[in-house]
């Protein structure tokens, strides 16, 4: 067994490089080795800011032999009276085998000659020399560049290559590089140590690099950084404000991590904690340290009770330089904070009404007017949602105020500098002016959720403004004809609609989305009278898109696929059942509860039988009243009368605004025997009677039962 090491030495790589490349690198190597039938025990791919490393362990020295079977001419052409013809000899020669080794096999198209050839496995060394440059060239990522006079592209210029097979250099040619890169066994230490390192074997590569200031294994650096941060923050009785994103970025910025504690002036605690954190995390890649307190408020402009003046930075420098590094970073941070303080103080001098007027001069989408017009549509949508909900606990004035000012901070200096603070700063500024807390929280949270597992708005006011904002975006983009296609979604409409669905689902809001879409178009017609669009087409596209996202939402919740199919009927008569998310949730809860009943499968079986037979009739699925469809005079047996009485019981609940699905199923449970009697040899009837009137009457009887069952789900699809 052999080991192979590849190190691609580069200039400083972007922090997110490993995110794009390492999995590519690994999967491509595995793919190429599989083609060559080369086996190995373990593959490792890792990176530092200056190198990408591949380690293959337990390599066989050659690939497995490959047996190639090829089909030749027909047997009748290959042999005459048992003697091989020129066709047989030529086929054998093409395979490099003796004609006597050919075999005749019977196929669907007759007897043919087959030849078997064994291709010897190639040397692993030779294969590697071809595979490695091919894989390096195949890697893709953002902003790949050329350098020198060559045409080769990579994230950053390649400066050295280490290629070791056991204890020997394995040479290969990286074409199109100018200047040419020499393949050898010489690596480089940490930049500050500045030493050339000789690598004689893959076996001790990681240890040698560690001795020279490089922790090559990415996961090892990540764990070391996390431990540093946790230990340092705990020693100060603080907790780190550390996201996975920041931790990964820090991991990819250093080769040998070193933690340094810095400190900023207390005067900057007058700034909101989100501003301080944003500057430290996004601009400087520092780790803010928070006080162990629960007194945090999203509306606080001051952060004195929330954040410490201490912060942590992960350095790639030597420990003896810690003091110098700390002072340098503190100086940079002071300048950043001073700018932020100037922006916030300037913003506080502008009233909300002034800032609202400025929205008239902020462009929105092409043909969609300005942001002020957009806000007016958000106001109208919010009012419409409020009317739909008919929730007496909500103050309509607060809703309108929150909608009116939700985009105000787009005209603030701090949001211009830090766009990530949209909404957050708007809520703080409104609170600073004395606006009601509910209004301010709604504004601060109206962008939530920003991704699938993000926090939701904490209040119904925030939920309504968030839905209104997202729906306005959705309709505007669809009217513009820019519906997402495939993986392309430049306006993040899937994310927006996912947010709407999540909020409705969690808050259990009774919103008829399809009806709302129909009624909302008027607001675009009013604010943009010259805008031309096909309402029906836009509506169909919106409904289709929404249905897809709702189904995806259910899949994300790990709901059984058969249950999803059962409740998400896709025909035109039932699409509203999907679009009413609260109703959908209630039906899923009902079925999952009903499945616990011991007799569920028996009831499901009889309902399914009814549904399948009803398909032979012509009764539409949107009919629920027996009038004009059932003629009791055509009944011949008691079982028909019993089912008819059952249908009349079902009709008593049709007038209810929200169907009680447990009650509905209870009726099916109570009348299951009556339905079974229809199919009983002695008590039942022949559904498909010869008399067309009687046959259609019985099919309509079943059709009505089916239609009521579909109100819950398609029971034929539930396992």
C-alpha positions as CSV (number, residue, x, y, z in Angstrom):
1,X,0.0,0.0,0.0
2,X,1.2,3.5,-0.9
3,X,0.4,7.1,0.1
4,X,0.3,10.2,-2.1
5,X,0.6,13.9,-1.1
6,X,-0.3,16.9,-3.2
7,X,0.2,20.5,-2.0
8,X,-0.8,23.4,-4.2
9,X,1.0,26.4,-2.8
10,X,-0.6,29.8,-3.6
11,X,-0.8,33.4,-2.8
12,X,-3.4,34.3,-0.1
13,X,-6.6,32.6,-1.0
14,X,-10.1,34.2,-0.4
15,X,-11.6,33.2,2.9
16,X,-14.5,31.4,1.2
17,X,-12.4,29.5,-1.2
18,X,-12.6,26.1,0.6
19,X,-16.4,26.4,0.5
20,X,-16.3,26.2,-3.3
21,X,-13.4,24.0,-4.0
22,X,-12.6,21.3,-1.4
23,X,-15.7,19.1,-2.1
24,X,-15.1,19.6,-5.8
25,X,-11.5,18.5,-5.5
26,X,-12.4,15.4,-3.5
27,X,-15.3,14.2,-5.6
28,X,-13.4,14.7,-8.9
29,X,-10.4,12.6,-7.6
30,X,-12.8,9.9,-6.5
31,X,-14.5,10.0,-9.9
32,X,-11.3,9.7,-11.8
33,X,-10.0,6.9,-9.6
34,X,-13.2,5.0,-10.0
35,X,-12.8,5.2,-13.8
36,X,-9.3,3.8,-13.5
37,X,-10.4,1.1,-11.0
38,X,-7.8,2.4,-8.6
39,X,-8.6,1.6,-4.9
40,X,-7.5,3.4,-1.8
41,X,-8.4,3.4,1.9
42,X,-8.8,7.1,2.7
43,X,-8.9,10.5,0.9
44,X,-8.4,13.9,2.7
45,X,-8.8,17.3,1.2
46,X,-8.0,20.4,3.3
47,X,-6.8,24.0,2.9
48,X,-5.1,26.9,4.6
49,X,-4.9,30.5,3.3
50,X,-1.8,29.5,1.3
51,X,-2.3,25.9,0.2
52,X,-4.7,23.2,-0.9
53,X,-3.7,19.8,0.2
54,X,-4.7,16.3,-1.0
55,X,-3.7,13.2,0.9
56,X,-4.5,9.7,-0.4
57,X,-3.7,6.8,1.9
58,X,-3.7,3.0,1.3
59,X,-3.3,3.3,-2.4
60,X,-2.9,0.2,-4.6
61,X,0.1,0.5,-6.9
62,X,-2.0,-0.3,-10.0
63,X,-5.6,-0.3,-11.0
64,X,-7.7,-3.5,-11.2
65,X,-7.8,-5.4,-14.5
66,X,-10.8,-4.5,-16.6
67,X,-12.7,-7.2,-18.5
68,X,-14.2,-5.7,-21.7
69,X,-16.9,-7.7,-23.6
70,X,-17.7,-6.6,-27.1
71,X,-20.4,-7.7,-29.5
72,X,-19.2,-8.7,-33.0
73,X,-20.9,-9.8,-36.2
74,X,-23.7,-12.3,-36.5
75,X,-22.7,-15.9,-36.0
76,X,-24.0,-16.7,-39.6
77,X,-21.5,-14.1,-41.0
78,X,-18.6,-15.1,-38.6
79,X,-18.7,-18.8,-39.3
80,X,-19.4,-21.0,-42.4
81,X,-19.6,-24.7,-41.6
82,X,-17.8,-24.0,-38.3
83,X,-14.9,-22.3,-40.0
84,X,-14.1,-18.6,-39.0
85,X,-14.6,-16.1,-41.8
86,X,-12.7,-12.9,-42.4
87,X,-15.3,-11.1,-40.4
88,X,-14.6,-13.3,-37.3
89,X,-10.8,-13.0,-37.8
90,X,-11.0,-9.2,-38.2
91,X,-13.2,-8.8,-35.1
92,X,-10.8,-11.0,-33.0
93,X,-7.8,-9.0,-34.3
94,X,-9.5,-5.7,-33.3
95,X,-9.6,-7.0,-29.8
96,X,-6.1,-8.4,-29.8
97,X,-7.3,-11.9,-29.0
98,X,-7.2,-15.3,-30.8
99,X,-10.2,-16.2,-33.0
100,X,-10.6,-19.4,-31.1
101,X,-11.4,-17.3,-28.0
102,X,-14.6,-15.9,-29.6
103,X,-17.9,-17.1,-28.2
104,X,-21.4,-17.3,-29.7
105,X,-24.3,-16.1,-27.6
106,X,-28.0,-16.0,-28.3
107,X,-29.6,-12.5,-28.1
108,X,-33.1,-11.0,-28.7
109,X,-31.9,-10.2,-32.3
110,X,-30.4,-13.7,-32.9
111,X,-27.0,-15.3,-32.5
112,X,-23.9,-13.0,-32.3
113,X,-20.2,-13.4,-31.8
114,X,-18.8,-11.9,-28.6
115,X,-15.2,-11.3,-27.7
116,X,-13.7,-10.9,-24.2
117,X,-10.6,-8.8,-23.7
118,X,-8.7,-8.1,-20.5
119,X,-7.3,-4.7,-20.1
120,X,-4.5,-4.6,-17.6
121,X,-4.8,-2.1,-14.8
122,X,-2.6,1.0,-15.2
123,X,0.2,2.0,-12.9
124,X,-1.2,4.3,-10.1
125,X,1.8,6.6,-10.5
126,X,1.2,7.1,-14.2
127,X,-2.5,7.6,-13.6
128,X,-1.9,10.2,-10.9
129,X,0.4,12.2,-13.2
130,X,-2.5,12.5,-15.7
131,X,-5.4,12.8,-13.2
132,X,-3.9,15.5,-10.9
133,X,-3.4,18.3,-13.6
134,X,-6.8,17.4,-15.1
135,X,-8.6,17.8,-11.8
136,X,-6.8,21.0,-10.9
137,X,-7.8,22.5,-14.2
138,X,-11.4,21.4,-13.6
139,X,-11.9,23.3,-10.3
140,X,-14.3,26.1,-10.5
141,X,-15.1,29.1,-8.2
142,X,-15.9,32.8,-8.3
143,X,-13.4,35.2,-9.7
144,X,-10.8,32.8,-10.9
145,X,-7.8,34.7,-12.4
146,X,-4.9,34.5,-14.9
147,X,-1.4,35.5,-14.0
148,X,1.9,35.9,-15.8
149,X,1.7,35.2,-19.5
150,X,-0.2,32.0,-19.3
151,X,-3.9,31.1,-19.8
152,X,-4.2,28.9,-16.7
153,X,-6.9,30.1,-14.3
154,X,-7.1,29.7,-10.5
155,X,-8.4,31.6,-7.5
156,X,-4.9,33.0,-6.8
157,X,-1.5,32.5,-8.5
158,X,0.1,29.1,-7.9
159,X,3.7,29.5,-6.6
160,X,4.8,25.9,-5.8
161,X,3.7,22.3,-6.1
162,X,4.6,19.4,-3.8
163,X,3.8,16.0,-5.3
164,X,5.1,12.9,-3.3
165,X,4.3,9.3,-4.0
166,X,5.6,7.4,-0.9
167,X,9.2,8.9,-0.8
168,X,9.6,10.0,-4.4
169,X,8.6,13.1,-6.3
170,X,5.8,12.3,-8.7
171,X,6.1,14.8,-11.6
172,X,3.2,16.1,-13.8
173,X,2.8,18.9,-16.2
174,X,0.4,21.8,-15.5
175,X,0.0,23.2,-18.9
176,X,-0.7,26.8,-19.8
177,X,1.2,28.2,-16.8
178,X,3.8,30.9,-17.6
179,X,6.1,31.0,-15.7
180,X,6.2,27.2,-15.5
181,X,5.6,25.8,-12.0
182,X,8.2,23.3,-10.9
183,X,6.8,20.1,-9.2
184,X,9.0,19.0,-6.3
185,X,9.1,18.3,-2.6
186,X,9.7,21.9,-1.3
187,X,7.0,23.5,0.7
188,X,6.8,26.8,2.6
189,X,6.4,27.5,6.3
190,X,4.2,30.2,7.9
191,X,4.8,33.5,6.1
192,X,6.3,35.1,9.1
193,X,8.8,32.3,9.7
194,X,9.6,32.4,6.0
195,X,11.3,29.0,5.6
196,X,11.6,26.5,2.7
197,X,10.7,23.0,4.0
198,X,11.7,19.7,2.4
199,X,9.0,17.1,2.4
200,X,10.3,13.6,2.0
201,X,7.2,11.6,2.7
202,X,3.4,12.1,3.0
203,X,3.6,10.2,6.4
204,X,5.0,13.1,8.5
205,X,3.8,16.0,6.3
206,X,1.3,17.5,8.9
207,X,3.8,17.2,11.8
208,X,6.5,19.0,9.8
209,X,4.2,21.8,8.7
210,X,3.0,22.2,12.3
211,X,6.6,22.6,13.5
212,X,6.9,25.4,11.0
213,X,3.8,27.4,12.0
214,X,1.1,25.8,9.8
215,X,-1.9,23.8,11.0
216,X,-2.8,22.3,7.7
217,X,-5.9,20.4,8.8
218,X,-8.8,22.9,8.5
219,X,-10.9,21.2,11.2
220,X,-8.0,21.2,13.6
221,X,-7.6,25.0,13.2
222,X,-11.4,25.5,13.6
223,X,-11.5,23.6,16.8
224,X,-8.4,25.4,18.1
225,X,-10.0,28.8,17.3
226,X,-13.2,27.8,19.0
227,X,-11.5,26.7,22.1
228,X,-9.4,29.9,22.2
229,X,-12.6,32.0,21.9
230,X,-14.5,30.0,24.5
231,X,-11.7,30.1,27.0
232,X,-10.9,33.8,26.6
233,X,-14.5,34.8,26.9
234,X,-15.2,32.6,29.9
235,X,-12.1,34.1,31.7
236,X,-13.7,37.5,31.2
237,X,-17.2,36.2,32.3
238,X,-18.6,37.1,28.9
239,X,-20.1,35.2,26.0
240,X,-18.9,35.4,22.4
241,X,-21.1,36.7,19.6
242,X,-19.8,34.1,17.2
243,X,-21.7,32.7,14.2
244,X,-20.8,29.6,12.2
245,X,-20.2,31.9,9.2
246,X,-17.6,34.0,11.2
247,X,-15.9,31.0,12.7
248,X,-15.5,29.5,9.2
249,X,-14.1,32.7,7.9
250,X,-11.6,33.0,10.7
251,X,-10.5,29.4,10.1
252,X,-9.7,30.3,6.5
253,X,-7.9,33.4,7.3
254,X,-5.1,32.0,9.4
255,X,-2.5,29.2,9.2
256,X,-1.6,29.1,12.9
257,X,-4.3,30.8,15.0
258,X,-3.5,33.0,18.0
259,X,-6.1,34.8,20.1
260,X,-5.7,38.4,21.2
261,X,-7.9,40.5,23.5
262,X,-8.6,44.0,22.4
263,X,-10.5,46.9,23.9
264,X,-12.4,49.9,22.6
265,X,-13.5,53.2,24.3
266,X,-16.6,53.3,26.5
267,X,-17.9,56.3,24.6
268,X,-18.9,54.0,21.7
269,X,-21.4,52.1,23.9
270,X,-23.8,54.9,23.0
271,X,-24.1,53.1,19.6
272,X,-26.6,50.2,19.1
273,X,-25.2,46.8,19.8
274,X,-26.0,45.7,16.2
275,X,-23.9,48.5,14.8
276,X,-20.9,47.6,17.0
277,X,-21.2,43.9,16.2
278,X,-21.6,44.6,12.5
279,X,-18.5,46.7,12.4
280,X,-16.5,44.1,14.4
281,X,-17.8,41.0,12.6
282,X,-18.4,42.0,9.0
283,X,-15.7,44.6,8.5
284,X,-12.9,43.6,10.9
285,X,-13.6,39.9,11.5
286,X,-13.4,40.3,15.3
287,X,-15.5,38.4,17.8
288,X,-17.6,40.8,20.0
289,X,-18.1,39.8,23.6
290,X,-21.5,40.2,25.2
291,X,-22.5,40.5,28.8
292,X,-24.3,37.6,30.3
293,X,-27.6,39.5,30.6
294,X,-31.1,39.0,29.3
295,X,-31.9,42.8,29.3
296,X,-31.4,43.1,25.5
297,X,-34.0,45.0,23.6
298,X,-34.2,45.4,19.8
299,X,-35.2,49.0,20.2
300,X,-32.2,50.1,22.4
301,X,-30.0,52.8,20.8
302,X,-27.4,52.3,23.5
303,X,-25.5,49.0,24.1
304,X,-24.1,49.7,27.5
305,X,-26.0,46.9,29.2
306,X,-25.4,44.5,26.4
307,X,-21.9,44.4,25.1
308,X,-18.4,44.6,26.6
309,X,-15.7,47.0,25.5
310,X,-13.5,43.9,25.2
311,X,-13.3,42.0,21.9
312,X,-11.3,39.0,20.5
313,X,-9.3,38.9,17.3
314,X,-7.8,35.8,15.8
315,X,-4.3,36.7,14.6
316,X,-2.1,34.9,12.1
317,X,1.0,36.6,13.6
318,X,3.5,35.5,16.2
319,X,2.7,35.7,19.9
320,X,5.5,38.1,20.6
321,X,3.8,40.7,18.4
322,X,0.4,40.4,20.3
323,X,0.6,43.9,21.9
324,X,1.5,45.6,18.6
325,X,-1.2,43.8,16.8
326,X,-3.8,44.6,19.5
327,X,-3.0,48.3,19.4
328,X,-3.1,48.5,15.6
329,X,-6.5,46.8,15.5
330,X,-7.9,49.0,18.3
331,X,-6.8,52.1,16.3
332,X,-8.6,50.8,13.2
333,X,-11.7,49.9,15.2
334,X,-11.8,53.4,16.7
335,X,-11.9,55.0,13.3
336,X,-14.7,52.7,12.2
337,X,-16.8,53.3,15.3
338,X,-16.2,57.1,15.0
339,X,-17.7,57.0,11.5
340,X,-20.6,54.9,12.7
341,X,-21.3,57.3,15.6
342,X,-21.3,60.2,13.2
343,X,-23.9,58.4,11.0
344,X,-26.2,57.6,13.9
345,X,-26.0,61.1,15.4
346,X,-26.8,62.6,12.0
347,X,-29.7,60.2,11.5
348,X,-31.2,61.1,14.8
349,X,-31.6,64.7,13.7
350,X,-33.9,63.7,10.8
351,X,-37.6,63.0,11.7
352,X,-39.5,60.0,10.4
353,X,-41.8,62.2,8.3
354,X,-38.8,63.9,6.6
355,X,-37.2,60.5,5.9
356,X,-40.5,59.1,4.6
357,X,-40.7,61.9,2.0
358,X,-37.1,61.1,0.8
359,X,-38.4,57.7,-0.3
360,X,-39.9,59.4,-3.3
361,X,-36.4,59.8,-4.6
362,X,-35.3,56.2,-4.1
363,X,-35.8,54.0,-7.1
364,X,-37.5,50.6,-6.8
365,X,-37.7,48.3,-9.7
366,X,-38.0,49.3,-13.4
367,X,-41.6,50.2,-14.1
368,X,-42.5,49.8,-10.5
369,X,-42.1,53.4,-9.4
370,X,-40.2,54.5,-6.4
371,X,-39.9,53.2,-2.8
372,X,-42.5,55.6,-1.6
373,X,-45.1,54.1,-4.0
374,X,-44.0,50.7,-2.9
375,X,-44.6,51.6,0.7
376,X,-48.1,52.8,-0.2
377,X,-48.8,49.4,-1.6
378,X,-47.4,47.7,1.5
379,X,-49.8,49.9,3.6
380,X,-52.7,48.8,1.4
381,X,-51.7,45.1,1.6
382,X,-51.4,45.3,5.4
383,X,-54.9,46.8,5.6
384,X,-56.2,44.1,3.4
385,X,-54.6,41.3,5.5
386,X,-56.1,43.0,8.7
387,X,-59.5,42.9,7.1
388,X,-59.1,39.2,6.2
389,X,-58.0,38.3,9.7
390,X,-60.7,40.2,11.5
391,X,-58.6,40.1,14.6
392,X,-60.1,42.5,17.2
393,X,-57.0,42.4,19.3
394,X,-55.0,44.3,16.6
395,X,-55.0,48.1,16.3
396,X,-55.4,49.0,12.6
397,X,-53.7,52.4,13.2
398,X,-50.5,50.7,14.5
399,X,-50.5,48.4,11.4
400,X,-50.8,51.4,9.0
401,X,-48.1,53.4,10.9
402,X,-45.7,50.4,10.9
403,X,-46.2,49.9,7.2
404,X,-45.8,53.6,6.4
405,X,-42.4,53.9,8.1
406,X,-41.0,50.3,7.5
407,X,-38.6,51.4,4.7
408,X,-37.6,54.8,6.2
409,X,-34.1,53.7,7.2
410,X,-33.2,53.1,3.6
411,X,-32.7,56.9,3.6
412,X,-30.5,56.8,6.7
413,X,-26.7,57.2,6.6
414,X,-26.1,54.2,8.9
415,X,-28.0,51.8,6.6
416,X,-26.4,53.2,3.5
417,X,-23.1,52.2,5.2
418,X,-24.4,48.9,6.6
419,X,-27.3,47.6,4.5
420,X,-27.6,44.5,6.8
421,X,-29.1,46.8,9.4
422,X,-32.3,47.6,7.4
423,X,-35.4,47.4,9.5
424,X,-33.3,47.1,12.7
425,X,-32.3,50.8,12.7
426,X,-35.6,51.9,11.4
427,X,-37.3,50.4,14.6
428,X,-34.7,52.0,16.9
429,X,-35.1,55.5,15.3
430,X,-38.9,55.4,15.5
431,X,-38.7,54.4,19.2
432,X,-36.2,57.2,19.8
433,X,-38.9,59.6,18.4
434,X,-41.5,58.2,20.8
435,X,-43.5,55.9,18.6
436,X,-45.5,53.0,20.1
437,X,-43.4,49.9,20.9
438,X,-45.6,47.6,18.8
439,X,-45.0,49.8,15.8
440,X,-41.2,49.9,16.3
441,X,-40.9,46.2,16.9
442,X,-42.9,45.5,13.7
443,X,-40.6,47.7,11.7
444,X,-37.5,46.2,13.3
445,X,-38.6,42.6,12.5
446,X,-40.4,43.0,9.2
447,X,-37.5,41.5,7.2
448,X,-37.7,38.3,9.2
449,X,-37.3,35.5,8.4
450,X,-34.3,36.2,6.2
451,X,-33.6,32.4,5.6
452,X,-35.5,29.2,6.3
453,X,-34.5,28.5,9.9
454,X,-34.3,32.2,10.9
455,X,-36.3,33.8,13.7
456,X,-39.8,34.9,12.9
457,X,-41.4,38.2,13.9
458,X,-42.2,38.1,17.6
459,X,-45.6,39.9,17.3
460,X,-48.6,39.7,14.9
461,X,-47.9,43.3,13.9
462,X,-44.5,42.3,12.7
463,X,-45.9,39.2,11.1
464,X,-48.4,41.2,9.1
465,X,-45.9,43.9,7.9
466,X,-43.4,41.1,7.0
467,X,-46.1,39.3,4.9
468,X,-47.1,42.5,3.3
469,X,-43.6,43.5,2.4
470,X,-42.8,40.0,0.9
471,X,-46.0,39.8,-1.0
472,X,-45.5,43.2,-2.5
473,X,-42.0,42.1,-3.7
474,X,-43.5,38.9,-5.1
475,X,-46.3,40.5,-7.1
476,X,-44.1,43.3,-8.3
477,X,-41.5,40.9,-9.7
478,X,-44.1,38.7,-11.3
479,X,-45.8,41.7,-12.9
480,X,-42.4,42.6,-14.3
481,X,-42.2,39.2,-15.9
482,X,-39.2,38.1,-13.9
483,X,-40.4,34.8,-12.3
484,X,-37.5,32.6,-11.1
485,X,-36.5,29.9,-13.5
486,X,-34.4,26.8,-12.5
487,X,-31.8,27.7,-10.0
488,X,-31.9,31.4,-11.0
489,X,-33.6,33.6,-8.4
490,X,-31.9,37.0,-8.4
491,X,-34.7,38.6,-6.4
492,X,-34.8,35.9,-3.7
493,X,-38.5,35.3,-4.4
494,X,-38.4,31.7,-3.1
495,X,-36.9,32.9,0.2
496,X,-39.6,35.7,0.4
497,X,-42.4,33.3,-0.2
498,X,-41.0,30.7,2.2
499,X,-41.0,33.5,4.8
500,X,-44.7,34.2,4.1
501,X,-45.6,30.5,4.4
502,X,-43.6,30.1,7.6
503,X,-45.2,33.1,9.3
504,X,-48.8,32.0,8.3
505,X,-48.0,28.4,9.4
506,X,-46.6,29.4,12.8
507,X,-49.0,32.2,13.6
508,X,-51.9,30.1,12.2
509,X,-53.3,33.1,10.3
510,X,-56.5,32.5,8.3
511,X,-55.5,34.0,5.0
512,X,-57.0,33.0,1.7
513,X,-53.9,33.8,-0.4
514,X,-55.4,33.1,-3.8
515,X,-58.3,35.5,-3.2
516,X,-55.9,38.0,-1.8
517,X,-53.7,37.9,-4.9
518,X,-56.8,38.6,-7.1
519,X,-57.8,41.6,-5.0
520,X,-54.3,43.1,-4.7
521,X,-53.6,43.8,-8.3
522,X,-55.7,47.0,-8.0
523,X,-53.0,48.7,-5.9
524,X,-50.5,48.4,-8.8
525,X,-53.1,49.7,-11.2
526,X,-53.8,52.7,-8.9
527,X,-50.2,53.6,-8.1
528,X,-48.9,52.9,-11.7
529,X,-51.8,53.8,-14.1
530,X,-49.6,53.4,-17.2
531,X,-48.5,49.9,-16.2
532,X,-49.8,47.1,-18.5
533,X,-49.9,43.5,-17.5
534,X,-52.0,40.4,-18.0
535,X,-53.7,39.8,-14.6
536,X,-54.9,36.3,-15.4
537,X,-51.5,35.1,-16.5
538,X,-49.7,36.7,-13.5
539,X,-52.3,35.2,-11.2
540,X,-51.8,31.7,-12.7
541,X,-48.0,32.0,-12.4
542,X,-48.3,33.2,-8.8
543,X,-50.6,30.4,-7.8
544,X,-48.3,27.8,-9.4
545,X,-45.2,29.2,-7.7
546,X,-47.0,29.4,-4.3
547,X,-48.2,25.8,-4.5
548,X,-44.7,24.6,-5.3
549,X,-43.3,26.5,-2.2
550,X,-46.0,25.2,0.1
551,X,-45.3,21.6,-0.9
552,X,-41.6,22.3,-0.4
553,X,-42.4,23.7,3.0
554,X,-44.2,20.5,4.0
555,X,-41.3,18.4,2.8
556,X,-38.9,20.5,4.9
557,X,-41.1,19.7,7.9
558,X,-40.5,16.0,7.1
559,X,-44.2,15.2,6.6
560,X,-44.7,11.9,4.9
561,X,-44.7,12.1,1.1
562,X,-47.9,10.2,0.8
563,X,-49.7,12.5,3.2
564,X,-48.4,15.5,1.3
565,X,-49.8,14.1,-1.9
566,X,-53.1,13.3,-0.1
567,X,-53.6,16.9,1.1
568,X,-52.1,18.8,-1.8
569,X,-54.5,18.0,-4.6
570,X,-53.4,19.8,-7.7
571,X,-56.6,20.0,-9.8
572,X,-58.2,23.4,-10.2
573,X,-61.1,22.7,-7.9
574,X,-58.9,21.9,-5.0
575,X,-56.0,24.3,-5.4
576,X,-57.5,26.7,-2.9
577,X,-57.2,23.9,-0.4
578,X,-53.4,24.2,-0.8
579,X,-53.4,28.0,-0.8
580,X,-55.2,28.1,2.5
581,X,-52.2,27.3,4.6
582,X,-54.1,27.3,7.9
583,X,-56.7,24.9,6.5
584,X,-53.8,22.7,5.2
585,X,-52.2,22.6,8.6
586,X,-55.4,21.7,10.3
587,X,-56.1,18.8,7.8
588,X,-52.6,17.4,8.3
589,X,-53.0,17.6,12.1
590,X,-56.4,15.9,11.8
591,X,-55.1,13.0,9.6
592,X,-52.1,12.4,11.8
593,X,-54.4,12.3,14.9
594,X,-56.9,10.0,13.0
595,X,-54.1,7.6,12.1
596,X,-53.8,6.8,15.8
597,X,-57.3,5.3,15.7
598,X,-57.4,1.5,15.5
599,X,-60.1,1.5,12.9
600,X,-58.5,4.2,10.6
601,X,-57.3,1.7,8.0
602,X,-60.8,0.1,7.7
603,X,-62.5,3.5,7.3
604,X,-59.8,4.6,4.8
605,X,-60.3,1.4,2.8
606,X,-64.1,1.9,2.4
607,X,-63.6,5.7,1.5
608,X,-60.9,4.7,-1.0
609,X,-63.3,2.2,-2.6
610,X,-66.0,4.8,-2.9
611,X,-63.6,7.3,-4.4
612,X,-62.3,4.9,-7.1
613,X,-65.8,3.9,-8.1
614,X,-67.0,7.5,-8.1
615,X,-64.4,8.2,-10.8
616,X,-66.6,6.2,-13.2
617,X,-69.3,8.8,-12.9
618,X,-69.5,12.4,-14.1
619,X,-70.1,14.3,-10.9
620,X,-67.6,17.2,-10.5
621,X,-65.6,17.4,-7.3
622,X,-66.9,20.9,-6.4
623,X,-70.5,19.7,-5.9
624,X,-71.7,19.1,-2.3
625,X,-75.5,19.3,-2.4
626,X,-77.7,16.4,-3.5
627,X,-80.3,18.6,-5.2
628,X,-80.5,18.0,-8.9
629,X,-78.0,15.1,-8.7
630,X,-79.8,12.5,-6.5
631,X,-83.2,11.0,-7.1
632,X,-84.4,9.0,-4.1
633,X,-87.2,7.5,-6.2
634,X,-84.6,5.5,-8.0
635,X,-83.4,3.8,-4.8
636,X,-84.0,0.0,-4.8
637,X,-82.5,-1.0,-1.4
638,X,-82.2,0.3,2.2
639,X,-78.4,0.6,1.8
640,X,-79.0,3.4,-0.7
641,X,-81.4,5.2,1.6
642,X,-78.8,5.0,4.5
643,X,-76.1,6.5,2.3
644,X,-78.5,9.2,1.2
645,X,-79.2,10.1,4.9
646,X,-75.5,10.1,5.5
647,X,-75.1,12.7,2.7
648,X,-77.8,14.9,4.2
649,X,-75.9,14.7,7.5
650,X,-72.7,15.9,5.7
651,X,-74.7,18.8,4.1
652,X,-75.4,20.2,7.6
653,X,-71.7,21.1,8.1
654,X,-71.2,22.8,4.7
655,X,-72.5,26.1,5.9
656,X,-69.8,26.4,8.6
657,X,-67.1,28.9,7.8
658,X,-64.3,26.6,9.1
659,X,-64.9,23.0,8.7
660,X,-64.4,20.7,11.8
661,X,-62.5,17.9,10.2
662,X,-62.7,15.7,13.2
663,X,-66.5,16.0,13.1
664,X,-66.5,15.3,9.4
665,X,-64.4,12.2,9.8
666,X,-66.6,11.1,12.7
667,X,-69.6,11.1,10.3
668,X,-67.6,8.8,8.0
669,X,-66.7,6.6,10.9
670,X,-70.3,6.3,12.0
671,X,-71.6,5.6,8.5
672,X,-68.8,3.3,7.4
673,X,-71.0,0.2,7.7
674,X,-73.7,1.9,5.6
675,X,-71.1,2.5,2.9
676,X,-69.9,-1.1,3.1
677,X,-73.4,-2.4,2.7
678,X,-73.6,-0.8,-0.7
679,X,-71.0,-3.4,-1.9
680,X,-72.4,-6.3,0.1
681,X,-73.5,-9.3,-2.0
682,X,-76.8,-9.7,-0.2
683,X,-77.6,-6.2,1.1
684,X,-75.9,-4.1,-1.5
685,X,-76.6,-3.0,-5.1
686,X,-74.8,-3.3,-8.4
687,X,-73.3,0.2,-8.8
688,X,-72.8,-0.2,-12.6
689,X,-76.5,-1.2,-13.2
690,X,-77.6,-1.7,-16.8
691,X,-80.2,1.1,-16.4
692,X,-78.3,4.3,-17.1
693,X,-80.5,6.4,-14.8
694,X,-80.1,4.1,-11.8
695,X,-76.4,3.7,-12.6
696,X,-75.8,7.5,-12.7
697,X,-77.9,8.0,-9.6
698,X,-75.7,5.5,-7.7
699,X,-72.5,7.0,-9.1
700,X,-73.6,10.5,-8.0
701,X,-74.4,9.1,-4.6
702,X,-70.8,7.9,-4.4
703,X,-69.5,11.1,-6.0
704,X,-71.0,13.2,-3.2
705,X,-69.4,11.0,-0.5
706,X,-66.1,11.3,-2.4
707,X,-66.3,15.1,-2.6
708,X,-66.8,15.4,1.2
709,X,-63.9,13.0,1.9
710,X,-61.7,15.1,-0.4
711,X,-62.4,18.1,1.9
712,X,-60.0,16.3,4.3
713,X,-57.7,14.5,1.9
714,X,-57.4,12.0,-0.9
715,X,-57.6,8.9,1.1
716,X,-56.5,6.7,-1.8
717,X,-53.0,8.2,-1.5
718,X,-52.5,7.7,2.2
719,X,-50.3,4.7,3.2
